[in-house]
Amino acid sequence: MTRISTPTLEHIREAIHRQDLIALLDSYFYYTLLSLENAAKTVASDGRLCVFVGNPKIEGVEVVIWQVIAEYFQERGYEIENVYEDKIKNRQLFRNRKNNNPEGMKSEFLLVMKKY
């Protein structure tokens, strides 16, 4: 597995202390970006690649997934066209969470990138 590197992802890695969580983060981005690259193969020039994601926390560190994806694809012929924030108003799906982020995510984001 090739380790993904973007400025934002490197900053996140530096803030996380547990090696098992860093390995989980690396695995997530490797497989997610591999899948997105496969989907992006069908995007024509001037076409759009759109990704809808949230920003979870690891050890209290926010993982800004949309930004990592944007940085990764900017090096592969895409430009950020827009990022839309969708604030989560009703968080009743998981009540009484007993983890390190009991309040859950406050927003999700739609990243729109244009292939040039």
LOKOL-180478 format. One record per residue: x, y, z of N, C-alpha, C in turn; residue number from 1. Coordinates in Angstrom, 3 decimals. Layout:
N
X	Y	Z	X	Y	Z	X	Y	Z	NUM
...
***
This chain:
116
0.847	-1.176	0.000	0.000	0.000	0.000	0.893	1.239	0.000	1
0.658	2.114	-0.965	1.398	3.360	-1.081	0.823	4.393	-0.121	2
1.686	5.070	0.582	1.242	6.095	1.537	0.891	7.380	0.782	3
-0.330	7.857	1.000	-0.806	9.089	0.376	-0.215	10.270	1.135	4
0.153	11.316	0.389	0.707	12.504	1.032	0.108	13.759	0.408	5
-0.480	14.585	1.261	-0.903	15.939	0.886	-0.539	16.821	2.081	6
-0.441	18.130	1.897	-0.099	18.989	3.046	-1.063	18.822	4.222	7
-2.352	18.782	3.954	-3.335	18.638	5.037	-3.201	17.293	5.724	8
-3.027	16.240	4.954	-2.905	14.903	5.539	-1.639	14.791	6.386	9
-0.552	15.385	5.947	0.681	15.360	6.752	0.479	16.099	8.074	10
-0.223	17.206	8.031	-0.511	17.977	9.254	-1.364	17.140	10.225	11
-2.338	16.442	9.700	-3.195	15.587	10.534	-2.375	14.455	11.145	12
-1.547	13.805	10.339	-0.695	12.705	10.841	0.180	13.170	12.001	13
0.761	14.359	11.867	1.642	14.881	12.918	0.909	15.104	14.235	14
-0.393	15.375	14.170	-1.174	15.671	15.374	-1.696	14.419	16.070	15
-1.650	13.276	15.383	-2.136	12.015	15.954	-0.951	11.252	16.528	16
-1.116	10.734	17.729	0.005	10.086	18.414	-0.003	8.566	18.325	17
-1.158	7.969	18.214	-1.244	6.503	18.183	-0.973	5.969	16.785	18
-0.021	5.057	16.686	0.365	4.498	15.400	-0.752	3.682	14.758	19
-1.569	3.000	15.561	-2.665	2.219	14.996	-3.702	3.127	14.331	20
-3.916	4.326	14.888	-4.856	5.267	14.291	-4.279	5.905	13.027	21
-2.982	6.128	13.014	-2.328	6.635	11.802	-2.435	5.591	10.693	22
-2.246	4.329	11.037	-2.372	3.251	10.049	-3.801	3.173	9.512	23
-4.785	3.350	10.370	-6.187	3.351	9.951	-6.458	4.529	9.011	24
-5.945	5.693	9.345	-6.077	6.887	8.513	-5.448	6.650	7.137	25
-4.241	6.111	7.127	-3.548	5.836	5.870	-4.321	4.842	5.013	26
-4.847	3.808	5.626	-5.627	2.804	4.906	-6.893	3.428	4.320	27
-7.569	4.241	5.121	-8.796	4.903	4.655	-8.513	5.718	3.404	28
-7.499	6.583	3.442	-7.234	7.449	2.300	-6.692	6.664	1.102	29
-5.905	5.646	1.341	-5.405	4.847	0.220	-6.566	4.241	-0.562	30
-7.454	3.548	0.132	-8.551	2.858	-0.549	-9.623	3.822	-1.056	31
-9.900	4.885	-0.339	-10.885	5.863	-0.787	-10.404	6.568	-2.049	32
-9.164	7.019	-2.043	-8.642	7.729	-3.207	-8.454	6.799	-4.403	33
-8.124	5.553	-4.155	-8.037	4.572	-5.242	-9.406	4.407	-5.907	34
-10.449	4.315	-5.097	-11.809	4.195	-5.632	-12.210	5.441	-6.403	35
-11.891	6.604	-5.855	-12.229	7.850	-6.547	-11.450	8.004	-7.850	36
-10.196	7.568	-7.858	-9.407	7.606	-9.097	-10.043	6.727	-10.166	37
-10.509	5.547	-9.767	-11.176	4.658	-10.727	-12.440	5.304	-11.277	38
-13.220	5.947	-10.418	-14.428	6.641	-10.875	-14.066	7.823	-11.762	39
-12.986	8.509	-11.451	-12.589	9.710	-12.187	-12.097	9.396	-13.594	40
-11.757	8.145	-13.865	-11.293	7.779	-15.204	-12.333	8.068	-16.274	41
-13.596	8.086	-15.892	-14.672	8.308	-16.862	-15.036	9.790	-17.006	42
-14.424	10.661	-16.205	-14.738	12.092	-16.264	-14.019	12.708	-17.460	43
-14.807	13.353	-18.328	-14.254	14.003	-19.515	-13.637	15.349	-19.138	44
-12.817	15.876	-20.023	-12.269	17.209	-19.823	-13.425	18.200	-19.691	45
-13.313	19.111	-18.755	-14.373	20.059	-18.384	-15.512	19.391	-17.608	46
-15.373	18.111	-17.300	-16.376	17.409	-16.499	-16.151	17.672	-15.017	47
-17.056	17.180	-14.198	-17.001	17.411	-12.759	-16.881	16.089	-11.998	48
-16.103	16.142	-10.938	-16.009	15.058	-9.969	-16.534	15.636	-8.658	49
-17.596	15.053	-8.132	-18.242	15.554	-6.921	-18.173	14.496	-5.827	50
-17.791	14.923	-4.634	-17.642	14.008	-3.503	-18.320	14.637	-2.290	51
-19.153	13.855	-1.608	-19.873	14.325	-0.424	-19.311	13.582	0.787	52
-18.723	14.325	1.733	-18.076	13.705	2.896	-18.264	14.549	4.149	53
-18.056	13.914	5.276	-18.019	14.613	6.560	-16.590	14.660	7.057	54
-16.383	15.343	8.160	-15.053	15.461	8.756	-15.063	14.837	10.152	55
-14.685	13.580	10.260	-14.648	12.944	11.574	-13.453	13.442	12.388	56
-13.397	13.008	13.612	-12.249	13.343	14.468	-11.539	12.068	14.884	57
-10.214	12.168	14.960	-9.375	11.089	15.482	-8.521	11.705	16.575	58
-8.615	11.168	17.770	-7.908	11.729	18.930	-8.174	13.222	19.080	59
-9.396	13.646	18.780	-9.757	15.052	18.888	-9.295	15.911	17.724	60
-8.630	15.316	16.748	-8.122	16.031	15.581	-9.122	15.875	14.440	61
-9.598	17.006	13.915	-10.544	16.943	12.807	-9.827	16.498	11.532	62
-10.391	15.498	10.867	-9.850	14.996	9.605	-10.668	15.646	8.491	63
-10.086	16.652	7.855	-10.784	17.427	6.830	-10.671	16.663	5.508	64
-11.552	15.688	5.363	-11.473	14.757	4.232	-11.588	15.481	2.900	65
-12.524	16.416	2.793	-12.706	17.094	1.499	-11.433	17.816	1.079	66
-10.716	18.374	2.029	-9.500	19.127	1.697	-8.381	18.187	1.235	67
-8.261	17.032	1.879	-7.261	16.048	1.451	-7.572	15.579	0.029	68
-8.848	15.280	-0.226	-9.250	14.843	-1.566	-8.965	15.939	-2.592	69
-9.284	17.175	-2.260	-9.042	18.293	-3.179	-7.560	18.439	-3.492	70
-6.717	18.386	-2.472	-5.275	18.516	-2.694	-4.752	17.370	-3.555	71
-5.231	16.183	-3.299	-4.803	15.006	-4.047	-5.160	15.152	-5.533	72
-6.396	15.555	-5.805	-6.837	15.649	-7.192	-6.341	16.905	-7.901	73
-5.961	17.918	-7.175	-5.371	19.095	-7.818	-4.063	18.725	-8.506	74
-3.359	17.765	-7.960	-2.111	17.294	-8.575	-2.374	16.352	-9.743	75
-3.655	16.048	-9.995	-4.018	15.099	-11.043	-4.962	15.716	-12.072	76
-4.878	17.039	-12.237	-5.618	17.686	-13.314	-6.999	18.211	-12.959	77
-7.274	18.420	-11.693	-8.567	18.962	-11.275	-8.357	20.288	-10.534	78
-9.365	21.141	-10.616	-9.352	22.365	-9.822	-10.630	22.389	-8.982	79
-10.524	22.977	-7.815	-11.690	23.089	-6.942	-12.617	24.134	-7.543	80
-13.818	23.723	-7.838	-14.799	24.664	-8.360	-15.610	25.268	-7.214	81
-15.970	24.429	-6.233	-16.716	24.926	-5.090	-16.731	23.870	-3.989	82
-16.937	24.338	-2.767	-17.148	23.462	-1.617	-18.394	23.982	-0.911	83
-19.403	23.130	-0.827	-20.653	23.507	-0.177	-20.719	22.837	1.188	84
-21.107	23.598	2.182	-21.251	23.055	3.531	-22.729	22.821	3.818	85
-23.036	21.637	4.311	-24.393	21.290	4.715	-24.365	21.037	6.212	86
-24.885	21.991	6.977	-24.892	21.846	8.440	-25.918	20.791	8.849	87
-25.495	19.912	9.721	-26.371	18.854	10.210	-27.209	19.441	11.339	88
-28.510	19.527	11.111	-29.395	20.155	12.091	-29.993	19.152	13.061	89
-30.221	17.943	12.600	-30.873	16.947	13.432	-29.938	15.752	13.609	90
-29.399	15.603	14.791	-28.437	14.526	15.064	-29.050	13.456	15.953	91
-30.144	12.900	15.530	-30.818	11.900	16.349	-30.485	10.479	15.945	92
-29.676	10.317	14.926	-29.372	8.976	14.442	-28.663	8.136	15.504	93
-27.679	8.701	16.164	-26.936	7.981	17.193	-27.001	8.766	18.488	94
-27.912	8.427	19.336	-28.036	9.111	20.629	-27.130	8.438	21.657	95
-26.747	9.224	22.646	-25.940	8.709	23.766	-24.674	8.017	23.293	96
-23.979	8.659	22.370	-22.729	8.090	21.863	-21.712	8.018	22.993	97
-20.964	6.933	23.039	-19.965	6.758	24.086	-18.585	6.632	23.439	98
-18.243	7.634	22.643	-16.916	7.631	22.026	-16.268	8.991	22.245	99
-15.138	9.213	21.613	-14.391	10.455	21.825	-15.007	11.660	21.129	100
-16.022	11.461	20.315	-16.695	12.557	19.620	-18.206	12.393	19.791	101
-18.716	12.517	21.027	-20.119	12.212	21.288	-21.105	13.125	20.576	102
-20.689	14.331	20.220	-21.605	15.240	19.537	-21.700	14.966	18.042	103
-20.817	14.151	17.509	-20.838	13.825	16.085	-20.340	14.979	15.227	104
-20.546	14.861	13.916	-20.111	15.893	12.986	-21.138	17.020	12.943	105
-20.654	18.230	12.815	-21.534	19.394	12.750	-21.972	19.696	11.317	106
-21.161	19.280	10.339	-21.448	19.555	8.931	-20.937	18.428	8.050	107
-21.483	18.399	6.843	-20.944	17.573	5.772	-20.647	18.516	4.615	108
-19.816	18.060	3.682	-19.351	18.947	2.624	-19.474	18.274	1.262	109
-19.883	19.072	0.284	-19.917	18.626	-1.102	-18.773	19.325	-1.825	110
-17.801	18.553	-2.249	-16.642	19.061	-2.969	-16.900	18.881	-4.474	111
-16.837	19.977	-5.217	-17.043	19.938	-6.658	-15.726	20.341	-7.322	112
-15.176	19.417	-8.118	-13.910	19.662	-8.796	-14.105	19.546	-10.300	113
-13.457	20.417	-11.035	-13.539	20.418	-12.488	-12.245	19.868	-13.072	114
-12.403	18.950	-14.015	-11.227	18.377	-14.696	-10.836	19.304	-15.831	115
-9.558	19.643	-15.880	-9.109	20.503	-16.988	-8.140	19.785	-17.878	116
***
